Amino acid sequence: MNEETQEFMIIGKDGKEQRCHVVFTFDAEDKSYVLFSILDESGQEIPGDLSAMTFDYDDNSGEMINLQPVETDAEWEMINEVVLTLLDEFEEDEPQLITVTEEDGTDHVCEVIHTFSSEQFGKSYVLYVQATDEPIDERDIFAAQYIAGNDGQIEELLPIETDEEWEFVEEVLNTL
């Protein structure tokens, strides 16, 4: 393994060498695991192609040796839990940002603080604040209904239409 670029080679199912990029390593249940992505011929990660193997550390060089396939469904389930935990932690560290355009055409970058839905109104709502360096509790909170895109991300903001909806949104805000 090349420690500087964190890449290593494996032999693919077709018998050819395949260059891989280390995404994350971790130890669990007396084994070491590597999560890795496959690189294409130009050295770019192939999107969505994430896999895992077990390995040993070479005591002298500190490199990964003896790469082996993951053996059991239980191991794959544990690896899946690790990946989901990492994704959750990453998402918590990175706020979801949206651009809000005022009626006069002025754009503001805003940070989503909470999204929720109402079965009663059949709509989705977002609470957001302007993205600044001020502490969140010192910023004005805004609310809107929104339309989500195919990926679940906020695609379009719409005004909240009725007093009943505003009451519902305020109740949710007061529980946060």
RACOR-V820839 format. One line per field, one symbol per residue. ss: DSSP state (h for helix, s for strand, l for the rest). psi: psi as a letter, one per 30 degrees, with the letter a starting at -180 (. if undefined). burial: + if it has 16 or more other C-alpha atoms within 10 Angstrom, else -. A space follows every 10 residues. Layout:
ss=???
psi=???
burial=???
This chain:
ss=lsllllssss slllllssss ssssssssll sssssssssl llllssssss ssssssslll lllssssssl llhhhhhhhh hhhhhhhhhh hhhlllssss slllllssss ssssssssll llssssssss lllllhhhll lsssssssll lllsssssll llhhhhhhhh hhhhhl
psi=kjeefhllkl jlfgflkkkl kkekklkkhg lkkkkllkka fggkkjkgik alllllkjfe fglklhkllk eleeeeeeee eeeeeeeeee eefjkkklkk klegfkkkkl kkfkklljee fhlklkkllk jlflkefglk klllllkkaf gflkekkllk eleeeeeeee eeeff.
burial=------+++- -------+++ ++-------- -++++++++- ----+----- +++++----- ---+--+--+ --------+- ---------- ------++++ ---------+ +++-+----- ---+++++++ +--------- --+++++--- ---+--+--+ ----+---+- ------
